[in-house]
Amino acid sequence: MDALAQLKSMAGSSVDVLVVDFDRLSCISAKLSNLNDWGCRLTSDNISVLHKNIGIRVGEANELVKAQVTAVRKKDAAVVFPETNNKVTELRREKRSDVDIPVEISDKSGKLKVKGKIVNAAPNGCRVQAVGMEAFTDDDVILSLEKFEKPIIGEIAWRNKSGCGLRLIWNLKEFE
């Protein structure tokens, strides 16, 4: 049985794993959960160390399961297995459209501001290219766009040095 098949046979359980980051050549211990055919969740106090391309080692296995980090939020990372990456886009509730929209992102206080551009968008989310997103300590942000009269509220789903993914919050009560 290959490592991925062995891992998938553990669906429904929570397992301690070693995660190797191939991009940064680092490793962390994590808890693997929410395992299904296309991916899983990893939880660790050191989850922010992970970049995109990772290997997951279960127990004393001699092989790593190849995977990719798609989002990091607090202590959790969403992970997909490469053989099913093409199915991930089908899991989105809505189709994303490629766009090129200048945006300014700020924290709730307005003290921290980053300029960037929205590169793909849908009614409930978008991806932003903006250097400096790792400086935001709170997940709630405010997006200011030239063509909108009012700012848009967003929640950071994932972030890295070159950008972030945002969930757009149209109901302000949800933001408070």
Secondary structure, 3 states (H helix, E strand, C coil): CCHHHHHHCCCCCCEEEEEEECCCCEEEEEEEECCCCCEEEEECCCHHHCCCEEEEEECCCCCCEEEEEEEEECCEEEEECHHHHHHHHHHCCCCCEEEEEEEEEECCCCCCEEEEEEEEEECCEEEEECCCHHHCCCCEEEEECCCCCCCEEEEEEEEECCEEEEEEECCHHHHC
